[in-house]
Amino acid sequence: MKAKELRAMNDLDLGNKIMELRKELMKVNSQIAIGTAPKSPGKVREIKRTIARIITISNEKQKGGT
């Protein structure tokens, strides 16, 4: 997701989105641990970056940033 889309969301939506992404990351990581190849290997990196974006944006909102 783009940062612009995430900034438009409220805190509740951001919390739900981060929980959804963490569940998805857990599924992909378990596939890797079992030994099966994930459908798209770049997905792990993308999910981690999106989680970091959400955390950064929520911290900015809490501190009163734009």
N, C-alpha and C positions, 0 to 999 in steps of 0.2 A: 504494500500500500504506500501511497505517497504521503508525505508529511502534511501536505495541504488538506488531504482528506481526513487525516487523523486529528488535525487541529479543529476541524469542524465538529467533531464528535464531543459529546459531554463526558464527564468523568465515569459515569456508570457504563456507557458504551465502551469506553476505553478499557475498563476493568474486565468486561465480558470478552472483548476481543483478545486481550492478553491471556486470559484463561483458555480460550479456544486455541490460540497459537501454541501455548505450552503443552496442551494435550496432543496437538498434532506433532509437535517436536518429540514428545515422548514416544509416540507411535513410530516415527521414523527412526529414532535412536534404537528402539527395541528391534526393529527390522535389521538394522545394521549389526546389533549385538548378536542376533541369531545367526547372521551370516548371509541373509538374503539381500540382494541388491535393491536399494530403493528405486522407485519408478523414475525419479529425477534426482540425481546426486546433489545438484545445486540448491535443492529445496531447503536443506538444513541451514545453509548459510543465509538464505533469504529469510527464513523464519526467525533466526537469531537477530538479524538486523532489524526486522520489523518490531520484534519485542523491545529491542534497545530504543528504537524510535518512539514507541509508545511510552516507555518509562521516562525518556527525556522530555517529551511533550507534557506528560502529566506533572512532572517536577516543575516545569516552567509555569504551568497553570497554577500550581500551588504557591509558587513564589510571586505570582502576580505579573508574570511576563506576558508578552503578546502571544 
